[in-house]
Amino acid sequence: MVRIELTDRNLIDLCAATQLALGAHALAAPDNFMDVNFGPKLSHPGRVLAPPELTRWNGATMVTLGAMGLAARNGLTPEGKRRWFQTGGVASAACAALSAADTLRGRKRKSVGWTHAGALATIAGLKLWRGFKRNNSRVKAEI
């Protein structure tokens, strides 16, 4: 049996890891990142407006946010964690909505866009749940 425990720290680690992974991809290989998310330049005219430097800055921002999450996970007060989850949940929900909107408009590849939207919506839900719950209980599950 695999034992899964969702604590505040585990959720912060999960969120930081996803931001670090996406950011590292955009930072290290901006053209590949854009190809994966939006398709080749020839088939996506909007890609001309997003040079590799802009994609790298986006990646640097995501890596910074992930690193800040890892740095803050042990030093936050209980009220600080609640605020971190609340604001992070709203921001993740906005990113999920943006990914869904881009996918619906045909600006983002459907397979990647819907996957990102679903993953970000799940993370947003978990963050908001942890940010607005009353007690500091842990959720445990055995699979």
Protein Blocks (a to p, Z undefined) as FASTA:
>chain_A
ZZddddfklmmmmmmmmmmmmmmmmmmmmmlmmmmmnopfklmmklmmmcfklmmmmmmm
mmmmmmmmmmmmmmpcfklmmmmmmmmmmmmmmmmmmmmmmmmnopacfklmmmmmmmmm
mmmmmmmmmmmpmblcdcdddZZ
